Amino acid sequence: MFSYWEIKNWFSGVDYTIVGSGIVGLHAALRLRERFPNSKILVLERGSLPQGASTKNAGFACFGSLSEINDDLKTHTEEEVLELINKRWAGLQLLRKRLGDAVIDFKPFGGYELFLENDTAGYEECLRRMPFVNEVLKPLFKTDVFAKEVDRFDFKGIHEYLIFNPFEGQIDTGNMMQALLKEAYANNILILNSQTVTAHHEKADGVEVALGEFTFTTKKLLFATNGFASKLTNDAVRPARAQVLITEPIPNLDIKGTFHIDRGYYYFRNINDRILFGGARNLDFEGETTAEFGETDIIQQQLEKMLREVILPTTDFTIAHRWSGIMGMGNHKKPIVEQLSQNTYCGVRLGGMGVAIGSMIGAELADLV
Ligand SMILES: Cc1cc2nc3c(=O)[nH]c(=O)nc-3n(C[C@H](O)[C@H](O)[C@H](O)COP(=O)(O)OP(=O)(O)OC[C@H]3O[C@@H](n4cnc5c(N)ncnc54)[C@H](O)[C@@H]3O)c2cc1C
């Protein structure tokens, strides 16, 4: 049970309560602080660290590979796709400006897409559609984004050309999240870990929030719970687990950049002489539609196989570590930033590019208030 002191200092007179301390929750808190310098802002996080995607991701500072954007153009209008990419791009600039490139270790190495030998149809379609996609993106980037490039990394089992995107970069995810947390503390934002919001009810003077048995009142309640927001959104957000592995340091590793395969279903990058490699969710969509963390043999074995056969075919490596994170997906790629009831709001469904879009969505969520 909380003490008198704890209740007095942390849970009384709360103006804004944010659920979730991921990228979105922390950006929302910082934006609220800009708008309301004297308000009491509380962030509740159920993990000992942020426990969703923000500290688990691959750190791509990206806005979509050619095959992904081409795919999106089949299910979204050109305007929708451009708007989404515009937001990701603007979000990346906001993140870099807020925290600084040195702090987040931003590296503008560029991004590449590889096409597996058995995906000739996808490869040819992308090469054919590249000029069109470049035209769609021109209002934003003023120049071609995607270009063909010969593989200089000695990958195996792929088609001749890679697609290069010079606007893509990479960051150190751990540095970014630590910097955001520091910034939040410095701005007098109260962050409480190991606190799970179990229920909430609108009342005349705000929202009653339950942490199990304990309840308190906040004027406004903002959910930034992404992959854990199914109930809140009537299943418009579904959890999507993503598994990752990282190698031990590899001497003379020559691979630099962020790399995409198969419409973003596989992704790898260099980090501190290691390769971080994730994906293969498409091998088991059903099993990976879960909010439970964990690694499975089918996916981990496929990641290792691709690493051995395609990415590092002539290099010895050992796997140092494996983990997973939970993303929030849905039928539409657009995040949901909405007022749910009188004093309750949400900013969720960040998909696979929340590093880029998270800062913008956090700000938009805060601006709903
Ligand atoms: C393996 C992996 C790789 C990825 N790679 C990239 C990448 O390279 N580039 C990119 O742009 N994006 C990437 N993403 C996606 C990106 O990480 C996410 O889109 C982004 O982190 C979402 O941020 P968020 O704040 O919305 O959600 P989260 O970071 O998931 O934060 C939600 C928080 O809410 C908390 N929470 C949930 N329910 C409750 C509750 N009831 N009470 C209290 N707290 C609660 C959770 O514990 C969690 O910390 C990747 C994701 C994964 C999993």
The ligand as a Tripos MOL2 file, in Angstrom:
@<TRIPOS>MOLECULE
LIG
   53    58     1     0     0
SMALL
NO_CHARGES

@<TRIPOS>ATOM
      1 C1         12.3540   -5.8240  -32.5470 C.3       1 LIG1
      2 C2         11.8490   -4.4950  -32.9950 C.ar      1 LIG1
      3 C3         12.5570   -3.7720  -33.9450 C.ar      1 LIG1
      4 C4         12.1110   -2.5200  -34.3550 C.ar      1 LIG1
      5 N1         12.9150   -1.7830  -35.1750 N.ar      1 LIG1
      6 C5         12.5750   -0.5170  -35.4650 C.ar      1 LIG1
      7 C6         13.4560    0.3130  -36.1900 C.ar      1 LIG1
      8 O1         14.5620   -0.0950  -36.5370 O.2       1 LIG1
      9 N2         13.0530    1.5700  -36.5080 N.ar      1 LIG1
     10 C7         11.8360    2.0460  -36.1200 C.ar      1 LIG1
     11 O2         11.4990    3.1750  -36.4470 O.2       1 LIG1
     12 N3         10.9980    1.2990  -35.3760 N.ar      1 LIG1
     13 C8         11.3440    0.0440  -35.0300 C.ar      1 LIG1
     14 N4         10.5100   -0.7190  -34.2660 N.ar      1 LIG1
     15 C9          9.2300   -0.1360  -33.8440 C.3       1 LIG1
     16 C10         9.3780    0.8780  -32.7260 C.3       1 LIG1
     17 O3         10.2690    0.3820  -31.7520 O.3       1 LIG1
     18 C11         8.0110    1.1570  -32.1300 C.3       1 LIG1
     19 O4          7.1240    1.5970  -33.1450 O.3       1 LIG1
     20 C12         8.0530    2.2230  -31.0410 C.3       1 LIG1
     21 O5          9.0320    1.9240  -30.0720 O.3       1 LIG1
     22 C13         6.6960    2.3470  -30.3810 C.3       1 LIG1
     23 O6          6.8060    3.2250  -29.3010 O.3       1 LIG1
     24 P1          5.5910    3.4030  -28.3020 P.3       1 LIG1
     25 O7          6.0250    4.3890  -27.2940 O.co2     1 LIG1
     26 O8          4.3470    3.6540  -29.0500 O.co2     1 LIG1
     27 O9          5.3690    1.9580  -27.6840 O.3       1 LIG1
     28 P2          6.2050    1.1210  -26.6210 P.3       1 LIG1
     29 O10         7.6370    1.4170  -26.6770 O.co2     1 LIG1
     30 O11         5.7980   -0.2940  -26.7610 O.co2     1 LIG1
     31 O12         5.6810    1.6880  -25.2420 O.3       1 LIG1
     32 C14         4.4500    1.3130  -24.6840 C.3       1 LIG1
     33 C15         4.6700    1.1850  -23.2010 C.3       1 LIG1
     34 O13         3.4180    1.0420  -22.5230 O.3       1 LIG1
     35 C16         3.6310    0.2220  -21.3960 C.3       1 LIG1
     36 N5          2.3430   -0.2840  -20.9670 N.ar      1 LIG1
     37 C17         1.4810   -1.0370  -21.7140 C.ar      1 LIG1
     38 N6          0.3710   -1.2840  -21.0040 N.ar      1 LIG1
     39 C18         0.5130   -0.6800  -19.8080 C.ar      1 LIG1
     40 C19        -0.3180   -0.5630  -18.6540 C.ar      1 LIG1
     41 N7         -1.5350   -1.1230  -18.6050 N.pl3     1 LIG1
     42 N8          0.1320    0.1250  -17.5810 N.ar      1 LIG1
     43 C20         1.3520    0.7230  -17.6120 C.ar      1 LIG1
     44 N9          2.1770    0.6540  -18.6970 N.ar      1 LIG1
     45 C21         1.7580   -0.0410  -19.7790 C.ar      1 LIG1
     46 C22         4.5750   -0.8470  -21.9260 C.3       1 LIG1
     47 O14         5.2260   -1.5170  -20.8690 O.3       1 LIG1
     48 C23         5.4920   -0.0540  -22.8370 C.3       1 LIG1
     49 O15         6.6760    0.3710  -22.1970 O.3       1 LIG1
     50 C24        10.9010   -1.9850  -33.8480 C.ar      1 LIG1
     51 C25        10.1800   -2.7170  -32.9080 C.ar      1 LIG1
     52 C26        10.6390   -3.9590  -32.4690 C.ar      1 LIG1
     53 C27         9.8460   -4.7110  -31.4540 C.3       1 LIG1
@<TRIPOS>BOND
     1     1     2 1
     2     2     3 ar
     3     2    52 ar
     4     3     4 ar
     5     4     5 ar
     6     4    50 ar
     7     5     6 ar
     8     6     7 ar
     9     6    13 1
    10     7     8 2
    11     7     9 ar
    12     9    10 ar
    13    10    11 2
    14    10    12 ar
    15    12    13 ar
    16    13    14 ar
    17    14    15 1
    18    14    50 ar
    19    15    16 1
    20    16    17 1
    21    16    18 1
    22    18    19 1
    23    18    20 1
    24    20    21 1
    25    20    22 1
    26    22    23 1
    27    23    24 1
    28    24    25 2
    29    24    26 1
    30    24    27 1
    31    27    28 1
    32    28    29 2
    33    28    30 1
    34    28    31 1
    35    31    32 1
    36    32    33 1
    37    33    34 1
    38    33    48 1
    39    34    35 1
    40    35    36 1
    41    35    46 1
    42    36    37 ar
    43    36    45 ar
    44    37    38 ar
    45    38    39 ar
    46    39    40 ar
    47    39    45 ar
    48    40    41 1
    49    40    42 ar
    50    42    43 ar
    51    43    44 ar
    52    44    45 ar
    53    46    47 1
    54    46    48 1
    55    48    49 1
    56    50    51 ar
    57    51    52 ar
    58    52    53 1
@<TRIPOS>SUBSTRUCTURE
     1 LIG1         1 GROUP 0 **** ****
